[in-house]
Amino acid sequence: MTRGLPAGRIGPTEGAVDLPPDDTGEAIGLSASGLTITFGFGPALFRDARGRDRFGIADRQPEALRTLPHFPADVLDPERSYGDLCVQACADDPQVAVHAIRNLARIGFGTVAVRWSQLGFGRTSTTSTSQSTPRNLFGFKDGTANVKAEETSDVAQHVWVADGDDAKAAWLAGGSYLVARRFNMNIEIWDRQSLGDQEDFIGRTKASGAPLSGGTEFTEPDFSMPGSDGPVIPRDAHVRVVHPDFNDGVRMLRRGYNFVDGSDPLGGLNAGLFFIAFMRNPDTQFIPVQNRMAKVDALMEYVKVTGSALFAVPPGIGAGEYVGQALFA
Ligand code: HEM
């Protein structure tokens, strides 16, 4: 499918008329559209709720692969959280991404079942200096200070699990952890805040994404610059709260999507940011930063977290290998 080919060997319309096709057909005529598929393993793949070894791999469970703790503002829907396996399909055309997920779920019928899924659009973060920064549904540029592919030493330090990081989980070296968090935005309340307040909550201007301390989008914020009432980048501004300077130098690769899942019974949009981030160790990266954010970040008044999951993503595969081979072999 990542080469633009059908899911099965026969194809959507070439097989016997009295059998279900081995491809569902909605991608006929579409290109591969940059399709990538990322697999992850959740803590429950290794041990069930009672801690029992489900598939004889419990001794290889990575140390940091545990259910994420409860954070303030978490109102998790268990039906949008957790899971044994994660399958993420990304493509320039949502039809191609949905086709991939649908066909993998169809092929897995009887062995696996879909627990939950989320369709997103308009990736919210740049991950390369060659991309222009997209916007999230609060209307702000998102990804300005993200870890970029070109920052190879930061990618190595903050994104990939290294040899020797976890003696029990050598199979994960070269992989990463994927944190998924469904942030519902209180869109209608946000939209009634003044432009100045919105910019104070983020700590950057809405137009260019420059820090409130001045300059252009990629100017480093000056957190000590005084304003008329405290620092010009407020103490509870998102970019200050999550900035590496206030979080032991920690960074992570954010790679989320916007989502809109229709409207609620009051006519409000059921929408937000499906936050996805990749990192070397959630215990030292995501968990402390999310805790700090949940306690002091001005944004928290405008969001609630309704879904949450953590997965260990094995390294990419070479020709003739299967996903997670080093774990299962
Ligand atoms: C609805 C939820 C969120 C929204 C709307 C949001 C929005 C933003 C925006 C607009 C920026 C500034 C531009 C940029 O550098 O990308 C930013 C930066 C950042 N965000 Fe978030 N964010 C959200 C959740 C989170 C979460 C859950 C985390 C991690 C726990 C996080 C971590 C970061 C980091 C590390 C930066 C870069 C800070 C820096 O180095 O300057 N964000 N976010």
Boltz pocket constraint, residues with backbone or C-beta under 6 A from the ligand:
constraints:
  - pocket:
      binder: B
      contacts: [[A, 124], [A, 136], [A, 138], [A, 140], [A, 141], [A, 142], [A, 143], [A, 144], [A, 145], [A, 146], [A, 181], [A, 183], [A, 202], [A, 204], [A, 238], [A, 239], [A, 242], [A, 243], [A, 244], [A, 250], [A, 251], [A, 252], [A, 273], [A, 275], [A, 286], [A, 289], [A, 290], [A, 293], [A, 299], [A, 303]]
      max_distance: 6.0
